[in-house]
Amino acid sequence: MKKLVSLLLVCVMALTLFAGCKKDDVASGDVQKLVIWTGESHSKNFYMEKVAEFNKTLGKELGIEVEYIVKSNVGQEIELSFVSDQAPDLMTGTSLTKNAGEGNIIAFEDIKGGKEYMEKFKDFIVPFKNMVGDKTYTMPFSVTTTGLVYNKDMFKKAGIVDKKGNAKAPVTWDDVVKYAEKLTNADKQEFGFIYNAKDSAWYGDNIAQPTNSSGGFRDGYKPWTGEFDFSSHADIMKQVMKIKEGGWYVPGAEGLNNDAARARFSAGKVGMKMAQSFDYAVYTEQFPAQIDWGVAPYPVLDKDEFHGQFATFTGGWMINKKAVEKFGDEKILKVYDWFISDEFMVELYKQGMYIPYNYELIKDVKLDKGMENWKAFADMLAITYNPPQYVKPEVDITGAEKIEDQWNKIWAGEIPASQIDKVVADYTKAYNDGKKKYAELHPEYEAPALMSSDYKMYDEKK
């Protein structure tokens, strides 16, 4: 009897876990149910409206009814759903590499008509974001752009303005340091910069990502030379240390995570902070700004040498391999396209939710009044250079300390700031030696080819 009760409990738990799954292929009559899972809660209301629209229009023609479900722990639930054969038909928020390797999802090259469908996206497809090996599993979707947010009210008060009296954003790192000093008045608790040094991401936010504009790519690898070079990291470290040594930043940075830093910037009395495009929602909804603020590109080390803004490109829906078997190649592509069409992406942008992968889609789109900073983040795409076929070589740097850990020691004074050049030079050497070491340890490994000479534009003055 106990065994029977236990079995029933397991069944109940399984049904609860996968509530909303496609336990029935058919919703009603000859209409098939297609289930989508995602972890994106901020866009849920928009998607629910669009799903209802789809079901009344194209879905009715295709005999498909979409069910859209937001999961709080979507990655783990998708993993479990494949084990139990209860996986959704389309999904985001799960590992592309893992699911492709396990054969859970299907490549567009393996869908009839998929290669033709991919054609319009070909210039935006990125390895590891859309591809695994030589197969493509997702189409490009959105972009997270980056930059510097600044307090226009403080800038004007400090006289950091252009000829028209408008707040003048910094262009170079020398500007950042100079403005940080000018904006700081410790007696009034006003400071030039704020850092989220409690977060593991603070090195990436404040040092690594900005190097993209000044020295190439944030990870130090230059695909047109085949070598690693982290020297621009050292140059920016030195600039940040000037701000630290001058006391021109909010004290207690070591105890601030990004949310705390955002809230402090939003409340005022902070001049500048590094930010990402999703911070637009933070400063309009989560911590509504009590100041007039603006968005500017990352500062550069040399105003005459610009290598392009850093941005993160994301892929769209992954397709369950069994979904193609159930709905057919043509129908699955039509559903996929409906939720990633140009019109759909423009609407997402106008709602302030996502910046589409292709700037051409939105460069002339008019936004509602008050969305100027959202447009400023989107316009970063015009100066974002992202080689689509960029792949790093494998390295073996066993024993080398991570650059972000060394930076934390420099910030804390455990490593003198005078040693920055040496620390970074040693790190660069470790990576280049590690590239050779990996190749020697893995004779079968084929290193990625160097980029075309066309990409030398990333190493030339702009």
C-alpha beads as a LAMMPS data file, in Angstrom:
LAMMPS data file: protein, C-alpha beads

462 atoms
461 bonds

1 atom types
1 bond types

-500.0 500.0 xlo xhi
-500.0 500.0 ylo yhi
-500.0 500.0 zlo zhi

Masses

1 110.0

Atoms # bond

1 1 1 0.000 0.000 0.000
2 1 1 2.847 2.420 0.908
3 1 1 4.495 1.697 -2.433
4 1 1 1.232 2.509 -4.243
5 1 1 0.849 5.822 -2.369
6 1 1 4.472 6.730 -3.127
7 1 1 3.934 5.973 -6.801
8 1 1 0.832 8.148 -6.900
9 1 1 2.732 11.026 -5.219
10 1 1 5.503 10.801 -7.814
11 1 1 2.935 10.942 -10.597
12 1 1 1.252 13.991 -9.042
13 1 1 4.629 15.759 -8.681
14 1 1 5.532 15.026 -12.285
15 1 1 2.218 16.390 -13.507
16 1 1 2.708 19.515 -11.378
17 1 1 6.253 20.076 -12.654
18 1 1 5.200 19.874 -16.256
19 1 1 1.899 21.664 -15.951
20 1 1 1.299 23.441 -19.210
21 1 1 3.485 20.998 -21.157
22 1 1 2.266 19.531 -24.383
23 1 1 0.748 16.480 -22.749
24 1 1 -1.814 16.626 -25.554
25 1 1 -0.649 17.241 -29.098
26 1 1 -4.155 18.336 -30.001
27 1 1 -5.776 21.324 -28.315
28 1 1 -9.213 20.830 -29.801
29 1 1 -10.463 19.078 -32.916
30 1 1 -7.708 19.057 -35.534
31 1 1 -5.826 21.967 -33.936
32 1 1 -2.356 21.046 -32.704
33 1 1 -0.908 22.686 -29.606
34 1 1 2.595 24.161 -29.901
35 1 1 4.234 24.944 -26.558
36 1 1 6.839 27.650 -25.970
37 1 1 8.896 27.949 -22.767
38 1 1 11.005 30.945 -21.789
39 1 1 12.436 32.579 -18.693
40 1 1 11.823 36.132 -19.930
41 1 1 9.208 37.527 -17.560
42 1 1 9.570 41.239 -18.407
43 1 1 8.066 40.733 -21.884
44 1 1 5.348 38.282 -20.853
45 1 1 2.356 40.611 -21.309
46 1 1 3.495 41.623 -24.781
47 1 1 4.032 38.020 -25.846
48 1 1 0.723 36.865 -24.433
49 1 1 -1.040 39.473 -26.579
50 1 1 0.934 38.426 -29.653
51 1 1 0.250 34.748 -29.015
52 1 1 -3.478 35.490 -28.858
53 1 1 -3.163 37.386 -32.139
54 1 1 -1.256 34.509 -33.730
55 1 1 -3.845 31.964 -32.611
56 1 1 -6.632 34.005 -34.200
57 1 1 -4.807 34.576 -37.494
58 1 1 -1.922 32.523 -38.858
59 1 1 -2.332 29.855 -36.218
60 1 1 -5.927 29.311 -37.313
61 1 1 -4.788 28.870 -40.912
62 1 1 -2.068 26.418 -39.926
63 1 1 -4.216 24.516 -37.445
64 1 1 -1.804 25.404 -34.612
65 1 1 -2.528 26.914 -31.208
66 1 1 0.468 28.346 -29.371
67 1 1 0.736 28.123 -25.592
68 1 1 3.336 30.524 -24.151
69 1 1 4.719 29.724 -20.695
70 1 1 7.210 31.696 -18.577
71 1 1 9.257 29.539 -16.195
72 1 1 11.277 30.946 -13.295
73 1 1 13.858 28.162 -13.514
74 1 1 13.524 27.472 -17.200
75 1 1 16.990 26.018 -17.822
76 1 1 16.647 23.247 -15.269
77 1 1 13.040 22.525 -16.185
78 1 1 13.873 22.180 -19.875
79 1 1 16.684 19.786 -19.001
80 1 1 14.280 17.651 -16.953
81 1 1 11.587 17.864 -19.621
82 1 1 13.814 16.251 -22.245
83 1 1 14.543 13.375 -19.859
84 1 1 10.814 12.773 -19.381
85 1 1 9.895 13.408 -23.032
86 1 1 7.756 16.401 -22.020
87 1 1 9.897 19.119 -23.605
88 1 1 8.390 22.262 -25.207
89 1 1 8.403 22.731 -28.946
90 1 1 10.225 26.080 -28.944
91 1 1 12.386 27.334 -26.086
92 1 1 14.904 29.878 -24.807
93 1 1 16.933 30.037 -21.620
94 1 1 18.701 26.692 -21.992
95 1 1 22.174 25.674 -23.143
96 1 1 22.570 25.752 -26.912
97 1 1 25.765 23.685 -26.861
98 1 1 24.421 21.019 -24.503
99 1 1 21.101 20.543 -26.281
100 1 1 22.708 20.473 -29.706
101 1 1 25.258 17.924 -28.507
102 1 1 22.545 15.697 -27.038
103 1 1 20.423 15.892 -30.174
104 1 1 17.497 17.575 -28.412
105 1 1 17.205 20.451 -30.864
106 1 1 17.319 20.593 -34.634
107 1 1 19.587 22.659 -36.885
108 1 1 18.058 24.823 -39.594
109 1 1 20.258 23.054 -42.123
110 1 1 18.299 19.897 -41.282
111 1 1 14.866 21.461 -41.808
112 1 1 13.443 21.442 -45.318
113 1 1 13.606 25.050 -46.455
114 1 1 15.783 25.967 -43.476
115 1 1 18.854 26.928 -45.482
116 1 1 16.790 29.284 -47.607
117 1 1 15.153 30.738 -44.503
118 1 1 18.573 31.458 -42.971
119 1 1 19.673 33.548 -45.947
120 1 1 18.446 36.925 -44.649
121 1 1 20.187 36.361 -41.309
122 1 1 23.536 35.184 -42.699
123 1 1 25.463 38.384 -41.892
124 1 1 24.387 38.281 -38.240
125 1 1 24.880 34.624 -37.305
126 1 1 27.482 34.257 -34.540
127 1 1 29.309 31.087 -33.421
128 1 1 28.226 29.814 -29.985
129 1 1 25.269 32.219 -30.000
130 1 1 23.526 30.713 -33.015
131 1 1 25.865 27.919 -34.081
132 1 1 27.472 24.782 -32.682
133 1 1 30.169 23.457 -34.982
134 1 1 29.025 23.996 -38.540
135 1 1 25.291 23.791 -37.763
136 1 1 22.919 26.679 -36.983
137 1 1 20.316 26.131 -34.265
138 1 1 18.889 29.597 -33.633
139 1 1 18.401 32.736 -35.659
140 1 1 19.776 36.088 -34.420
141 1 1 17.350 37.866 -32.133
142 1 1 18.443 40.780 -29.966
143 1 1 21.473 42.769 -28.871
144 1 1 22.521 44.129 -25.500
145 1 1 24.487 47.300 -26.108
146 1 1 26.741 49.026 -23.596
147 1 1 27.898 52.491 -22.672
148 1 1 28.265 55.108 -19.978
149 1 1 25.321 56.782 -18.253
150 1 1 25.830 60.254 -16.864
151 1 1 23.967 62.688 -14.620
152 1 1 23.175 65.692 -16.796
153 1 1 22.079 67.768 -13.813
154 1 1 25.439 67.356 -12.075
155 1 1 27.325 68.003 -15.311
156 1 1 25.498 71.284 -15.889
157 1 1 25.962 72.349 -12.291
158 1 1 29.707 71.690 -12.596
159 1 1 29.933 73.567 -15.898
160 1 1 30.717 70.480 -17.979
161 1 1 28.698 71.673 -20.960
162 1 1 29.000 72.336 -24.681
163 1 1 28.566 75.683 -26.428
164 1 1 24.786 75.338 -26.212
165 1 1 24.866 74.709 -22.472
166 1 1 24.013 71.005 -22.765
167 1 1 25.744 68.437 -20.586
168 1 1 28.898 67.248 -22.357
169 1 1 29.524 63.504 -22.052
170 1 1 33.132 62.294 -21.759
171 1 1 34.765 61.049 -24.950
172 1 1 38.123 59.854 -23.634
173 1 1 39.314 58.233 -20.425
174 1 1 41.206 61.430 -19.658
175 1 1 37.824 63.186 -19.780
176 1 1 36.353 60.636 -17.372
177 1 1 39.121 61.196 -14.832
178 1 1 38.965 64.996 -15.196
179 1 1 35.166 65.074 -14.893
180 1 1 35.166 62.670 -11.936
181 1 1 37.437 65.069 -10.054
182 1 1 35.358 68.101 -10.974
183 1 1 32.073 66.443 -9.990
184 1 1 33.259 65.240 -6.593
185 1 1 32.395 67.185 -3.466
186 1 1 32.757 64.761 -0.570
187 1 1 31.326 67.286 1.922
188 1 1 28.069 67.257 -0.053
189 1 1 28.283 63.501 -0.689
190 1 1 28.625 64.131 -4.414
191 1 1 30.938 61.842 -6.375
192 1 1 32.138 61.539 -9.927
193 1 1 31.819 57.782 -10.424
194 1 1 30.271 54.709 -8.827
195 1 1 31.527 51.106 -8.977
196 1 1 29.804 47.809 -8.219
197 1 1 32.976 46.202 -6.815
198 1 1 31.040 43.617 -4.795
199 1 1 29.971 41.880 -8.025
200 1 1 32.092 39.332 -9.838
201 1 1 31.087 41.178 -13.027
202 1 1 32.563 44.491 -12.011
203 1 1 35.824 43.864 -13.866
204 1 1 33.892 43.013 -17.003
205 1 1 31.585 46.020 -16.639
206 1 1 34.277 48.597 -15.919
207 1 1 37.513 47.320 -17.472
208 1 1 37.067 44.451 -19.953
209 1 1 34.050 45.595 -21.965
210 1 1 35.300 49.179 -22.451
211 1 1 38.575 47.850 -23.887
212 1 1 36.589 46.831 -26.971
213 1 1 36.484 50.487 -28.015
214 1 1 40.169 51.109 -27.395
215 1 1 42.061 47.927 -28.156
216 1 1 39.966 45.496 -30.100
217 1 1 37.945 42.769 -28.408
218 1 1 37.208 42.519 -24.708
219 1 1 38.800 39.075 -24.346
220 1 1 42.147 40.296 -25.642
221 1 1 42.228 38.125 -28.761
222 1 1 42.830 39.744 -32.133
223 1 1 41.548 37.338 -34.804
224 1 1 43.385 39.135 -37.596
225 1 1 46.790 38.470 -35.959
226 1 1 46.027 35.226 -34.123
227 1 1 47.581 36.596 -30.923
228 1 1 46.279 37.724 -27.539
229 1 1 47.008 41.282 -26.380
230 1 1 45.550 42.592 -23.103
231 1 1 47.552 45.847 -23.087
232 1 1 44.453 48.046 -23.355
233 1 1 43.203 46.442 -20.115
234 1 1 46.298 47.829 -18.389
235 1 1 45.708 51.327 -19.777
236 1 1 42.128 51.425 -18.495
237 1 1 43.126 49.941 -15.118
238 1 1 45.502 52.881 -14.676
239 1 1 42.748 55.380 -15.416
240 1 1 40.371 53.764 -12.927
241 1 1 43.132 53.747 -10.303
242 1 1 43.520 57.521 -10.772
243 1 1 39.861 57.894 -9.812
244 1 1 40.359 55.616 -6.811
245 1 1 43.494 57.364 -5.594
246 1 1 41.833 60.760 -6.006
247 1 1 38.788 59.658 -4.017
248 1 1 36.520 60.703 -6.888
249 1 1 34.144 57.752 -6.577
250 1 1 31.446 56.655 -4.128
251 1 1 33.322 55.185 -1.153
252 1 1 32.589 51.639 -0.032
253 1 1 32.507 50.287 -3.596
254 1 1 33.533 46.872 -2.253
255 1 1 30.133 46.603 -0.551
256 1 1 28.048 47.676 -3.551
257 1 1 26.474 45.258 -5.997
258 1 1 25.082 46.520 -9.278
259 1 1 21.546 47.081 -7.985
260 1 1 22.826 49.161 -5.088
261 1 1 25.029 51.158 -7.459
262 1 1 22.122 51.663 -9.871
263 1 1 19.847 52.880 -7.083
264 1 1 22.507 55.339 -5.901
265 1 1 23.052 56.702 -9.422
266 1 1 19.302 57.006 -9.989
267 1 1 18.850 58.948 -6.745
268 1 1 21.387 61.578 -7.802
269 1 1 24.729 62.920 -6.528
270 1 1 26.638 60.448 -8.717
271 1 1 28.102 61.662 -11.981
272 1 1 28.851 58.567 -14.072
273 1 1 28.414 54.796 -14.224
274 1 1 28.960 52.040 -16.793
275 1 1 25.709 50.503 -18.027
276 1 1 24.014 48.091 -20.419
277 1 1 20.914 48.641 -22.525
278 1 1 18.744 46.651 -20.114
279 1 1 19.502 49.368 -17.551
280 1 1 17.028 51.553 -19.418
281 1 1 14.223 49.566 -17.761
282 1 1 16.037 49.785 -14.416
283 1 1 16.130 53.593 -14.531
284 1 1 12.546 53.902 -15.748
285 1 1 10.834 51.155 -13.739
286 1 1 12.918 49.455 -11.031
287 1 1 14.718 52.554 -9.756
288 1 1 13.011 55.453 -11.570
289 1 1 15.607 58.154 -12.141
290 1 1 15.177 61.298 -10.079
291 1 1 17.613 63.064 -12.367
292 1 1 17.995 64.038 -15.999
293 1 1 20.386 61.407 -17.353
294 1 1 21.974 60.526 -20.646
295 1 1 23.761 57.701 -22.449
296 1 1 27.123 57.923 -24.197
297 1 1 29.466 55.410 -25.859
298 1 1 32.255 53.905 -23.788
299 1 1 35.154 56.350 -23.451
300 1 1 38.281 55.635 -25.489
301 1 1 41.969 55.930 -24.660
302 1 1 42.684 57.894 -27.839
303 1 1 39.944 59.986 -29.450
304 1 1 41.474 59.342 -32.869
305 1 1 41.487 55.577 -32.458
306 1 1 38.158 53.816 -32.082
307 1 1 37.610 50.066 -32.469
308 1 1 33.852 49.795 -32.050
309 1 1 31.476 49.421 -29.133
310 1 1 31.098 46.176 -27.206
311 1 1 27.740 44.417 -27.542
312 1 1 26.322 40.998 -26.718
313 1 1 24.291 39.263 -29.410
314 1 1 21.656 36.690 -28.451
315 1 1 19.909 33.943 -30.381
316 1 1 16.201 33.338 -30.690
317 1 1 14.108 30.220 -30.162
318 1 1 15.614 26.743 -30.265
319 1 1 13.446 24.134 -31.976
320 1 1 12.761 20.760 -30.389
321 1 1 13.759 18.091 -32.898
322 1 1 10.465 16.278 -32.314
323 1 1 8.486 19.435 -33.069
324 1 1 9.484 19.195 -36.725
325 1 1 8.351 15.592 -36.799
326 1 1 5.010 16.604 -35.287
327 1 1 4.189 19.822 -37.170
328 1 1 6.222 19.412 -40.345
329 1 1 9.068 21.530 -41.721
330 1 1 6.966 24.180 -43.427
331 1 1 4.666 24.878 -40.489
332 1 1 7.433 25.039 -37.888
333 1 1 9.310 27.609 -39.993
334 1 1 6.162 29.704 -40.408
335 1 1 5.561 29.750 -36.655
336 1 1 9.217 30.557 -35.985
337 1 1 9.188 33.380 -38.517
338 1 1 6.026 34.935 -37.091
339 1 1 7.771 35.460 -33.746
340 1 1 10.981 36.840 -35.244
341 1 1 9.704 38.742 -38.267
342 1 1 10.975 42.264 -38.962
343 1 1 7.632 43.730 -37.912
344 1 1 7.656 41.742 -34.679
345 1 1 11.206 42.866 -33.818
346 1 1 10.384 46.518 -34.500
347 1 1 7.377 46.294 -32.191
348 1 1 9.526 44.801 -29.425
349 1 1 11.926 47.709 -29.838
350 1 1 9.146 50.309 -29.759
351 1 1 7.931 48.768 -26.515
352 1 1 11.401 49.266 -24.972
353 1 1 11.938 45.530 -24.481
354 1 1 14.616 44.398 -26.936
355 1 1 17.036 45.948 -29.405
356 1 1 16.895 43.882 -32.637
357 1 1 20.041 42.266 -34.010
358 1 1 19.888 44.388 -37.191
359 1 1 20.220 48.151 -36.803
360 1 1 18.692 48.719 -40.243
361 1 1 15.346 47.569 -38.841
362 1 1 15.159 50.367 -36.281
363 1 1 17.482 53.219 -37.250
364 1 1 14.606 55.354 -38.580
365 1 1 11.896 54.172 -36.165
366 1 1 10.239 56.968 -34.202
367 1 1 9.824 56.281 -30.492
368 1 1 7.451 57.813 -27.972
369 1 1 8.549 60.923 -26.094
370 1 1 10.629 60.052 -23.059
371 1 1 12.387 57.102 -24.738
372 1 1 15.435 59.090 -25.845
373 1 1 17.833 57.056 -23.713
374 1 1 16.452 53.800 -25.117
375 1 1 17.163 55.142 -28.603
376 1 1 20.648 56.172 -27.471
377 1 1 21.379 52.596 -26.374
378 1 1 19.998 51.272 -29.672
379 1 1 22.058 53.726 -31.705
380 1 1 25.199 52.132 -30.255
381 1 1 24.613 49.437 -32.881
382 1 1 25.681 51.920 -35.546
383 1 1 29.177 51.949 -34.029
384 1 1 29.300 48.304 -32.939
385 1 1 31.627 46.116 -34.979
386 1 1 31.075 42.437 -34.450
387 1 1 32.755 40.061 -36.909
388 1 1 30.199 37.257 -37.372
389 1 1 32.710 34.442 -37.776
390 1 1 35.003 35.380 -34.885
391 1 1 36.212 32.309 -32.952
392 1 1 38.948 32.218 -30.310
393 1 1 41.575 29.457 -30.275
394 1 1 41.594 27.052 -27.343
395 1 1 44.173 27.775 -24.622
396 1 1 45.623 25.905 -21.670
397 1 1 46.454 28.437 -18.952
398 1 1 46.509 25.991 -16.051
399 1 1 48.038 27.719 -13.042
400 1 1 47.530 31.280 -14.311
401 1 1 45.500 33.558 -12.049
402 1 1 42.442 35.167 -13.646
403 1 1 42.939 38.780 -14.648
404 1 1 39.818 39.834 -12.720
405 1 1 41.244 38.303 -9.525
406 1 1 44.509 40.152 -10.043
407 1 1 42.566 43.366 -10.639
408 1 1 40.776 42.917 -7.310
409 1 1 44.175 42.683 -5.602
410 1 1 45.352 45.834 -7.372
411 1 1 42.204 47.682 -6.299
412 1 1 42.678 46.478 -2.711
413 1 1 46.344 47.529 -2.689
414 1 1 47.661 43.968 -2.365
415 1 1 49.420 44.451 -5.706
416 1 1 50.880 47.955 -6.219
417 1 1 49.334 49.932 -9.075
418 1 1 52.863 50.380 -10.389
419 1 1 52.805 46.676 -11.269
420 1 1 49.802 46.897 -13.616
421 1 1 51.871 46.739 -16.808
422 1 1 53.778 43.692 -15.588
423 1 1 50.641 41.896 -14.406
424 1 1 48.949 42.392 -17.770
425 1 1 52.065 41.567 -19.802
426 1 1 52.445 38.309 -17.867
427 1 1 48.781 37.532 -18.465
428 1 1 49.146 38.192 -22.193
429 1 1 52.168 35.884 -22.313
430 1 1 50.277 33.176 -20.389
431 1 1 47.513 33.237 -22.992
432 1 1 49.806 33.163 -26.004
433 1 1 51.896 30.385 -24.417
434 1 1 48.654 28.608 -23.488
435 1 1 47.522 28.714 -27.106
436 1 1 50.680 26.894 -28.190
437 1 1 50.494 24.503 -25.236
438 1 1 46.925 23.456 -26.058
439 1 1 47.863 22.801 -29.686
440 1 1 50.794 20.640 -28.583
441 1 1 48.675 18.659 -26.100
442 1 1 45.923 18.112 -28.685
443 1 1 47.550 17.269 -32.032
444 1 1 44.121 16.615 -33.526
445 1 1 42.970 20.175 -32.701
446 1 1 42.485 22.508 -35.632
447 1 1 42.885 26.144 -34.633
448 1 1 40.479 28.667 -36.186
449 1 1 41.728 30.383 -39.313
450 1 1 42.764 34.011 -39.086
451 1 1 40.180 36.574 -40.043
452 1 1 40.182 38.004 -43.542
453 1 1 42.356 41.065 -44.012
454 1 1 39.076 42.960 -44.360
455 1 1 38.784 42.776 -40.589
456 1 1 41.960 44.769 -40.079
457 1 1 39.550 47.687 -39.862
458 1 1 39.281 46.749 -36.205
459 1 1 42.972 47.490 -35.724
460 1 1 43.057 50.749 -37.596
461 1 1 42.187 54.309 -36.682
462 1 1 38.580 55.244 -37.091

Bonds

1 1 1 2
2 1 2 3
3 1 3 4
4 1 4 5
5 1 5 6
6 1 6 7
7 1 7 8
8 1 8 9
9 1 9 10
10 1 10 11
11 1 11 12
12 1 12 13
13 1 13 14
14 1 14 15
15 1 15 16
16 1 16 17
17 1 17 18
18 1 18 19
19 1 19 20
20 1 20 21
21 1 21 22
22 1 22 23
23 1 23 24
24 1 24 25
25 1 25 26
26 1 26 27
27 1 27 28
28 1 28 29
29 1 29 30
30 1 30 31
31 1 31 32
32 1 32 33
33 1 33 34
34 1 34 35
35 1 35 36
36 1 36 37
37 1 37 38
38 1 38 39
39 1 39 40
40 1 40 41
41 1 41 42
42 1 42 43
43 1 43 44
44 1 44 45
45 1 45 46
46 1 46 47
47 1 47 48
48 1 48 49
49 1 49 50
50 1 50 51
51 1 51 52
52 1 52 53
53 1 53 54
54 1 54 55
55 1 55 56
56 1 56 57
57 1 57 58
58 1 58 59
59 1 59 60
60 1 60 61
61 1 61 62
62 1 62 63
63 1 63 64
64 1 64 65
65 1 65 66
66 1 66 67
67 1 67 68
68 1 68 69
69 1 69 70
70 1 70 71
71 1 71 72
72 1 72 73
73 1 73 74
74 1 74 75
75 1 75 76
76 1 76 77
77 1 77 78
78 1 78 79
79 1 79 80
80 1 80 81
81 1 81 82
82 1 82 83
83 1 83 84
84 1 84 85
85 1 85 86
86 1 86 87
87 1 87 88
88 1 88 89
89 1 89 90
90 1 90 91
91 1 91 92
92 1 92 93
93 1 93 94
94 1 94 95
95 1 95 96
96 1 96 97
97 1 97 98
98 1 98 99
99 1 99 100
100 1 100 101
101 1 101 102
102 1 102 103
103 1 103 104
104 1 104 105
105 1 105 106
106 1 106 107
107 1 107 108
108 1 108 109
109 1 109 110
110 1 110 111
111 1 111 112
112 1 112 113
113 1 113 114
114 1 114 115
115 1 115 116
116 1 116 117
117 1 117 118
118 1 118 119
119 1 119 120
120 1 120 121
121 1 121 122
122 1 122 123
123 1 123 124
124 1 124 125
125 1 125 126
126 1 126 127
127 1 127 128
128 1 128 129
129 1 129 130
130 1 130 131
131 1 131 132
132 1 132 133
133 1 133 134
134 1 134 135
135 1 135 136
136 1 136 137
137 1 137 138
138 1 138 139
139 1 139 140
140 1 140 141
141 1 141 142
142 1 142 143
143 1 143 144
144 1 144 145
145 1 145 146
146 1 146 147
147 1 147 148
148 1 148 149
149 1 149 150
150 1 150 151
151 1 151 152
152 1 152 153
153 1 153 154
154 1 154 155
155 1 155 156
156 1 156 157
157 1 157 158
158 1 158 159
159 1 159 160
160 1 160 161
161 1 161 162
162 1 162 163
163 1 163 164
164 1 164 165
165 1 165 166
166 1 166 167
167 1 167 168
168 1 168 169
169 1 169 170
170 1 170 171
171 1 171 172
172 1 172 173
173 1 173 174
174 1 174 175
175 1 175 176
176 1 176 177
177 1 177 178
178 1 178 179
179 1 179 180
180 1 180 181
181 1 181 182
182 1 182 183
183 1 183 184
184 1 184 185
185 1 185 186
186 1 186 187
187 1 187 188
188 1 188 189
189 1 189 190
190 1 190 191
191 1 191 192
192 1 192 193
193 1 193 194
194 1 194 195
195 1 195 196
196 1 196 197
197 1 197 198
198 1 198 199
199 1 199 200
200 1 200 201
201 1 201 202
202 1 202 203
203 1 203 204
204 1 204 205
205 1 205 206
206 1 206 207
207 1 207 208
208 1 208 209
209 1 209 210
210 1 210 211
211 1 211 212
212 1 212 213
213 1 213 214
214 1 214 215
215 1 215 216
216 1 216 217
217 1 217 218
218 1 218 219
219 1 219 220
220 1 220 221
221 1 221 222
222 1 222 223
223 1 223 224
224 1 224 225
225 1 225 226
226 1 226 227
227 1 227 228
228 1 228 229
229 1 229 230
230 1 230 231
231 1 231 232
232 1 232 233
233 1 233 234
234 1 234 235
235 1 235 236
236 1 236 237
237 1 237 238
238 1 238 239
239 1 239 240
240 1 240 241
241 1 241 242
242 1 242 243
243 1 243 244
244 1 244 245
245 1 245 246
246 1 246 247
247 1 247 248
248 1 248 249
249 1 249 250
250 1 250 251
251 1 251 252
252 1 252 253
253 1 253 254
254 1 254 255
255 1 255 256
256 1 256 257
257 1 257 258
258 1 258 259
259 1 259 260
260 1 260 261
261 1 261 262
262 1 262 263
263 1 263 264
264 1 264 265
265 1 265 266
266 1 266 267
267 1 267 268
268 1 268 269
269 1 269 270
270 1 270 271
271 1 271 272
272 1 272 273
273 1 273 274
274 1 274 275
275 1 275 276
276 1 276 277
277 1 277 278
278 1 278 279
279 1 279 280
280 1 280 281
281 1 281 282
282 1 282 283
283 1 283 284
284 1 284 285
285 1 285 286
286 1 286 287
287 1 287 288
288 1 288 289
289 1 289 290
290 1 290 291
291 1 291 292
292 1 292 293
293 1 293 294
294 1 294 295
295 1 295 296
296 1 296 297
297 1 297 298
298 1 298 299
299 1 299 300
300 1 300 301
301 1 301 302
302 1 302 303
303 1 303 304
304 1 304 305
305 1 305 306
306 1 306 307
307 1 307 308
308 1 308 309
309 1 309 310
310 1 310 311
311 1 311 312
312 1 312 313
313 1 313 314
314 1 314 315
315 1 315 316
316 1 316 317
317 1 317 318
318 1 318 319
319 1 319 320
320 1 320 321
321 1 321 322
322 1 322 323
323 1 323 324
324 1 324 325
325 1 325 326
326 1 326 327
327 1 327 328
328 1 328 329
329 1 329 330
330 1 330 331
331 1 331 332
332 1 332 333
333 1 333 334
334 1 334 335
335 1 335 336
336 1 336 337
337 1 337 338
338 1 338 339
339 1 339 340
340 1 340 341
341 1 341 342
342 1 342 343
343 1 343 344
344 1 344 345
345 1 345 346
346 1 346 347
347 1 347 348
348 1 348 349
349 1 349 350
350 1 350 351
351 1 351 352
352 1 352 353
353 1 353 354
354 1 354 355
355 1 355 356
356 1 356 357
357 1 357 358
358 1 358 359
359 1 359 360
360 1 360 361
361 1 361 362
362 1 362 363
363 1 363 364
364 1 364 365
365 1 365 366
366 1 366 367
367 1 367 368
368 1 368 369
369 1 369 370
370 1 370 371
371 1 371 372
372 1 372 373
373 1 373 374
374 1 374 375
375 1 375 376
376 1 376 377
377 1 377 378
378 1 378 379
379 1 379 380
380 1 380 381
381 1 381 382
382 1 382 383
383 1 383 384
384 1 384 385
385 1 385 386
386 1 386 387
387 1 387 388
388 1 388 389
389 1 389 390
390 1 390 391
391 1 391 392
392 1 392 393
393 1 393 394
394 1 394 395
395 1 395 396
396 1 396 397
397 1 397 398
398 1 398 399
399 1 399 400
400 1 400 401
401 1 401 402
402 1 402 403
403 1 403 404
404 1 404 405
405 1 405 406
406 1 406 407
407 1 407 408
408 1 408 409
409 1 409 410
410 1 410 411
411 1 411 412
412 1 412 413
413 1 413 414
414 1 414 415
415 1 415 416
416 1 416 417
417 1 417 418
418 1 418 419
419 1 419 420
420 1 420 421
421 1 421 422
422 1 422 423
423 1 423 424
424 1 424 425
425 1 425 426
426 1 426 427
427 1 427 428
428 1 428 429
429 1 429 430
430 1 430 431
431 1 431 432
432 1 432 433
433 1 433 434
434 1 434 435
435 1 435 436
436 1 436 437
437 1 437 438
438 1 438 439
439 1 439 440
440 1 440 441
441 1 441 442
442 1 442 443
443 1 443 444
444 1 444 445
445 1 445 446
446 1 446 447
447 1 447 448
448 1 448 449
449 1 449 450
450 1 450 451
451 1 451 452
452 1 452 453
453 1 453 454
454 1 454 455
455 1 455 456
456 1 456 457
457 1 457 458
458 1 458 459
459 1 459 460
460 1 460 461
461 1 461 462
